Amino acid sequence: MQLYHFPSPNPQKVTFALKELGLDCEIVPVDLAKGEHRQPAFLAHNRFGRVPVLVDGGLTLPESHAILAYLGEKTGRLWPASPAGRAEALRWLFFLSQHIMPPAGEVALVSAQRCLAAHSTRPARPPSNAVRRRYRRRWGSSKIIWRKTNG
């Protein structure tokens, strides 16, 4: 098995599952900062240019939650055996991918931009009003305080 990986939350979930399951897997680093995810060699595995991607024999599987479900089915561990149990596990994976990861990703992106801006001569760009509205719609206005910046 090979896992195309960048140290971000979705690929890390798969890495943790592989370790917990005791599966041998070659980690193939994909440097997003260098644009390796846009190279033809990687796009042959995932035409959308996203990590993680698991290659297991003839199967090439992108998307962290699909990979987690596959690993659970393959090993019979960390995955419910009954159809009702699997449906419940999938419900939580779908909830996570739909409602938790998008705003968490936006917050992480803004944090990364601010961190990079701290080492730049340009002022940091605050989150857009669209990002603020989306976050408030999901989590309410009291969950985060957006700091206004000059510039």
N, C-alpha and C positions, 0 to 999 in steps of 0.2 A: 504494500500500500504506500501511496504517496499523498501527502497533504500539502497543497500550495497554501502558504501561510504568510500573514503579516501580523505582528503583535498588536492586534486590536480586538475588541470584545468578541465579535462573532467567531473569528478563527480560534481565539483562546478557549471558547466553550468546547470546541471540537478537540483541541489539544488536551484539555482536562479530562474529557470523556475517554480519549484514547489511553491516557495514563491510568485512569481509574479501571478501565477494562483490561489493562495489561497487554494491549495490542502493540505489536511492532509496526512502526510507520516511519517512513523517511519524511522528514520535514523539508520542504523545498521553499526557501524564503523568496518572497516576492516583495521587492522594495517599491512601495507605492510612490515614495518621494522622488524616485528616479524614473517613474513612469513605466516600470516593468510590466504592470498589469495591462498596458496598452500595446505591448509588443505582440507580433503575430504568434510567437511560440506559446504565450500564455492565452491569447484569445482563442487558440485552437482548443483549449480546455474549457473556457467559459467566454462565450462571445460578448458577454456584458462587461467583462474585465473586472470582475469582483472576486474577492477572496472570502471564505475559503473554498477550495475545490479538492475533493477526495477522488483519487484514482485507485481503484481496487480491481485489478485484472482488467476485464473489458468494460467495467463500469466507470464512467466519469460523472461525478455528482457534485454540483455546486450547491450552495445555500446551507448554512450551518444547521438549521433545524432539520432539514431533510437528511443531512449527514448523521445527526444525532439519532434520528429515528432508524436509519439504516444500520448504524452500529449496534443499536439496541436489539433490532430484529436479528442481525447476524450472529450476535453472541448469546442472545437470550438473557442478557443481564442489563440492569438499569433501565428496563423497559417492561411494561406490563404484559402479561401473557394473555389476558382476556381482551376481547374486542371492546368491551366497555372501558376497561382500564386504558387501552391504547387511545380510545377516543378522548378520554379525559386528559391524557398526557399531550395529545395533539392540540386539544383546546388551549392548554396553557402555552404551548409553543407558539401557536397562532396569535394568542393574546400578546405574548412577549414581542413577537415580530411586528405586530400591528400597532400596539399602544405604548410600549415601553421604549423599544430601541430607537424609533425615529426621533422623539424629542431628546432622548439621551445623546444621540449622535449629534444633534444640533447644538446642544450645550457643550459637548466635547469639542466640536469644531470651533465654536466661539472662544472657548478656553485656549485651544491651540493657537488660534489667530492672535489672541492677546499675548500669549507667551512669545510667539514669534515677533510680534510688534514691539515687545519689550527690548528686543535686540536689534530693532530697526530704527531708522530715523523718522519713519512715518508714524503718525498716531494710529492707535488701534481703532478699528471700525466696530461700532456697537452693533448688536444684533438688529436685523431689519425688523420693521413693524410686523411683517408677515410671520417671522419666527416668533416674535413676542405673542402675537394673537394665537398662533397654533399652540404654543406652550400653555398660555392661559386657558384656552379652551379645554385642554386635556387635564391640566393640573390645578387650575385656579390661580388667581393673581398673587396669593400669599405665599406660594411655594418658592419663588425666586425674586430677588431684587436686582433689576437691571441697572447697572451704574451708567449714568450719563457721562460721556466723554466730550471734551472740547475738540472741535475740529470737524 
